[in-house]
Structures are given as C-alpha cells and as structure tokens.
Amino acid sequence: MKTYSLKQNKSAIVQGFRDGIPIGLGYFAVAFSLGIAAKNAGLTPFQAFLTSALCHASAGEYAGFTVIAAAASFLEMATITLIANARYLLMSCAMSQRIDREMPFFHRLIMSFFITDELFGIAIARPGYLNPWYSYGAILFASPCWAVGTALGAIAGNLLPLRLVSAFSVALYGMFLAIFIPPARKNKVILGIVVLCFVCSGLASVLPVISAWSEGTRTIILTLIISAGAALLFPRKTDEEVPAHE
C-alpha cells in the first residue's frame, strides 16, 4: 500500500487548497445563478444551501429545481438527475485506476462524493497514485463556495442582472484551459485528442438526430468513443511506473 508521510499530506492539502481557490470562485458565481433557479422553484435559502451541500452538479441541481417547479414526482426527479449526472460514473472509473488498491474505503467514499468536472480535472492531472489529501484541500475551499453561493443567490440573486451573474461563470472555462493546456503542450497525442474532442463536440451539437440528444448523453458517448480509441491507438504499459507527486 502506498503510504504518505505527514509532511507529504500537509504539502498535498496546501497544494489542493491553492488549486481549489480559482475553482471555488468559479463555483460561487455559477451557484449564485443556480440559487435564483432554486428561489423560483420555491426553495428557501437554507434548502438551496443544503441542496448544494449534498449535490455537487450544476446540471443535476438545475434539472432538479425544474422538476420541483413543475411539481413532478420523486421518480421523475431521480431519473432526470441520474441522466444529467451519469458522466460522473466515467470520472469515477477513471479515478479508480489512479488509486492504490489498498486505500481505505472511507477515503474512496469521500473522494467519490465530491467528484465534479473541475475537481476531477485537477486531481487526474497529477502524476502517480492520487493522494486523497490533495482532493481534500481543494474540497475545503471549493465545496463551501458552491453551497454558500447557492444560498446567497436564493437570497439576493434577483438584485443583479441574470446576464451579469452568468458572465461570472466564464472563470470556470479559464480554469479548464489551465488544466489541459500544459500537458497538451508537452504531449502531441494529448493535443490531438483535445482538438478532436472540440471538433466532435461541436459537430455533435449541430448534426441531425445527435443534436437532439441531451448534452450529458452526447458527452458520455463521445467520451467513451474517443477514450476507447485513444486507449487502443496509444496504449500505456500497465507496468509503467509514474513517480508520485510529492
């Protein structure tokens, strides 16, 4: 079992907290606009806060608020949120390949509960086995921003123009660029896959039939096809040793 010293864990949590700051700021802006949707669905600020504290998916929460506003059944809510959040199953599978097999279950449970697009991105970009304390550091800042932002949006969101609040979320796109540009510059294979993902995603949004599918469904299908193709064409040796990040 891969073990980390107290010094390594402290370093990991500090690095995670630092990397989680821009994510948390982006989350705060997105959650603020999500809080408006929660208020329109009839939720109180505390209920909006609790929802974001227990669910870390903007698409899933927005779909849930829409279902609540429509007075739909619990079954319909469960179904639509499952579809909207299905991509996290793929992220969990990817992260499981980077976790020590003997890592205690409670670490796996906490890390899986807080998987989001952004937190997954910064974690999976690190070399070697994933140190759970890095994820905890990022969560320590990002998660409260998500929950508090939703509550504040439910309290005072209508005081700001919706376009202005939505514009704040551009910070998340900048964060994504910062995640994949450095490895893409070092590896031509990754660069080619990134470009292919952009092209295929753009085509999928305009092609007949496919464009009618939900964004989550398109993302899952493209992820499976492109990742499987990359694995077949550019496989990594299973016994390849990657030094752990100190």
N, C-alpha and C positions, 0 to 999 in steps of 0.2 A: 504493500500500500504506500502510495506517495504521501509523505508527511511534510509539513511545513513548520519551520521554527516560528517562535513568537515574533521575531524580528521580521520574517518574511510576511507573516499575516498582517502585522502593523503596516508594513510598506504597501501590501496589496490593498488594504482597506482605505489608505490615504489616496493611492492612485485611483481606486474606484470612485471615491468621493469626488476627487478632482474631475474625472471624466464624466461624472454624473451631473455636474453643475450645468453645462450647456443643455443637457437633456432635460433636466428639471425645469429650466427656464422656458424651454420649448413646450414642455408638458403644461406648464402653468397657463401659457397663452391658449393652447388648444383646449384645455379643461375649462377655461373661462367661458369660451363659446359653448362648450358642452353643458355648462351649468345653465345657460339660457334655455337650452332644449329641455333640461330637467325641470326648470321652473314652469315652462309652457306645458309640460306634461302633468303638472300639479304636485310635484315633489317639493318638500321643504328643503331649505339649505342643509339641514342635518342629514336628511335622507339622500340628498345629492352627494354629500361628503362620504357617507357610508357606502354608497354605490361605487364610487371611485376608489375607495379604500379596499374594497373587496373584488373589484373588477378593473383590470388594467388594460382595457382595449377600447379605444375611442369609437371604432366602428360598431363593436358589440354593444357598448353602452348606448350609443345613439339609436341603434336598432331597438334596444330595449325600451328606451324612452318613447320611441314612436309607437311601439306596441302598447305601452301603458296609456298613452294619449288616446289610442283607438279602443281602449277597454277590451283588448283581446285576452285570450285565455293564457294560463301558465304554460300549457303545452306549446302554443304558438310562440311564446316568448323564448322557451327553451330551444325550440327548433331554429328560430331565426338567429339567435345568438350563437348556437353551435355552428351554423353555416358561416356566419360572419367571422368567427374566431378559429375556424378549422386550420388556418395556416400555422397556428401555434403548435399543432401536432408535429408538423415538419420541423419546426425550430427545436422542439424537444428532442426529436430523433437525432438531429444534428449535434446538439449539445451532449447527448448521451455518449456519443463517440469520443468526446473530449474529456470525459470524467473518469477518474480512477474507479475501477470496478469495485474496489473495497471502500469507496467513500460511504460514510454513514448515511442511512436513509433520510434523516432529518435535514441534512444538507441538500440532498436531491429534492426533497419536498419543497423547501423554501425557495431554492433556485427556480424550480419549475413554476411555482405560484407567481413569481414576479417576472416571468418571461414576457417581454414586449419586443417589438421590432427593434427599437433603439438599444435596449439593454442587451438583447441577443447579439446585436451587431458589434458592440464594443467588447463583449466577452469572447465571442468566437474569433475575433481578430487577434487575440493574444496567443502566443505560441505555447506549446506543451499542454500538460493537463491544466484544467481550469481550477484555479484556487477560489473556493466559494467566498472567501473574504473580500475578494475584488468585487464580486457581484454585490455583496452586502454593502460595501462602501458606496457604490453607485445608487443602490436602492435607498440608502439612508437619506439622500438628498432628493432624488427624482420622485419617489413614491409620495412623500408628503406634499410636494408641489402639485402633483396630479389631483390629490384629494382636496387640498385646500383651494386650488384654482377652481374646481367644480363648485365648491360651496360658495365662493365669492362670486362666481358667475351667476349662481342662483339668487344671490342677494342683490347684486348691483349691476349685473350684466346688461340690462336694458338701458343703463345710463350711457353706454358707449355705442357708437355705430357698429353694427354687426360686421361690416366690411373691414373696419379698423381692427376689431378683435381677431377676425380670420386672418388678416395680414400678418399678425404676430407669429402665426404658425410656420412662416417661412423659415424661421430659425431651425426647425427640425430638418428641413431639406438641406440646409447648410451643414448640419451635423452629420447627415448621411454621407454627404460628399467627403467630409473629413475622414469618415471611416474607410471608404473603399478606394479613394484616390491614391493614398500612399502604397498599398500593396499592388494596385493596378500599374503604378509606375515602375515597380520593381519586377513584375512578372507579366510577360506578354500574353500568357494564357488567361490570366485573370482579367487583363484588359480586354481581350477579345470576348470573353464571356459577359463582362459588364456591358460592352457595346451591344452584343447580341440580345441581352435582356432588355435594353432600352428599345431596340428595334422591334422585337417581338411583342413587347408590352404595348407599344404604340400601334402596331398593326392589329393586335387583338381588340383594341378599343374602337376600331373603325370597321373591321371586317364584318360582313353579314353573318348572322346567327351567333358567332362568337361574341360580338359586342353586346348582344342581348343578355349574356350571362352576367352574373354579379361580379363585381371587382374581386371579391375574395375567391370565387371559383376560378376566375381567369388566373389569378396569382398562383393558386395551388397547382393548377395544371401546367402552367409554364415552368414553375419551379421544379416539378417532378421531371418534365421532359428535358429541360436544359441541364439540370444537375445530373440526371442519369446519363445524358450524352457526354457531359464533361468527364464523369467518372469512367466511362468506357474508353474515351479517346485519350484522356490524360490521367491515368490511374496513379495513385500514390502507393508506394510499397507499404505493406502492413507492418513491416518491422522497422520502418523508418523512425529513427529517434529524433525527436524535436526537443531541444532544450527548454525546460520550464522557465517561465518568466519569473525572475526574482522579484 
